[in-house]
Amino acid sequence: MKKIVIAALLAATCALSTTASAAVVAMDGSFASNLNNKTYDAVFSAKSLLPESYTVNSLSFSFSFLDNGGTLKNMGTKQTEYSAGAYKLHSSNWFTDIYLRSVKTTNTTTFASEQETASLSFGDLVLGNGATEYKEKTADKGSKTTRVIDDERCVVFWCEYKKSDVTTKSVELTKDYTGAFTISGVTTDQSIIDQLLGNGELALSLNIFGKLKLTGSEVLLDYTKVETPVEEPGEVPEPSSVLLAGAGLAAIGFLRRRRSAAQA
């Protein structure tokens, strides 16, 4: 009898408890590959992958981007360096004096691009953002030397000239925002969890400035499956045990009646 009571208590306890097992699933959904100056929306779903009863532990995401070749704009050419030596007598004869100096100048043409950015959001909640990195590069495009007359003075048959050997160096300066970046993170935000618990779907938005290529995307849902175990029946005595117990009770009753009759 004691065994039967214990089994019944264990069965009742098991009926009230649950067992849990954690799992991670990749949610179905995607954005476009080539992104350009707009907001893109996508719904990521795990409906077909989730059990009937579960709780969400966390949501992780990772979106990788690459500069998709933004246009470099010519910002113009400026003289960025200039140096000139003093005039020195270079040659002279009865009628002409020539003074010469050396001039070095650098003309720099600048090409620049705008920074590309991306932000990932869920409604009004920004989950993460990123941008291409600034990179600067200088390229020597060669140089050229030209002799020019700066000044000329003549009196009767005599002339004086001032000339310069001008060496002009051309340089291209590129100020570009380029490269790859990734927006990633883990969230346990309750507003997201509430929606996931409601329908197993998550609506995300990408806000893009510039031209970017989406090279990889992943949304992972960490959840715990909740199960209610089937109640196991208590121990039931075998028929032979029931018959023996009945016979024993009948014998006890018979002995009590005989004892009462003898005392009378």
Protein Blocks (a to p, Z undefined) as FASTA:
>chain_A
ZZmmmmmmmmmmmmmpccddddddddeddddfbdchiaddddddfklmpcfbdcdfbdcd
ddddddehiadddebjcdfbdcddddddfbdcfkbccddddddddddddddddddddddd
ehjbcfbdcddddddddddebjadddddfbdcdehjbccdddddddddddddddddedjd
ddddddfbfklmmmmmmnopacdddddedjdddfbdcddddddddddddddddddddfkl
mmmmmmmmmmmmmmmmmmmmmmZZ
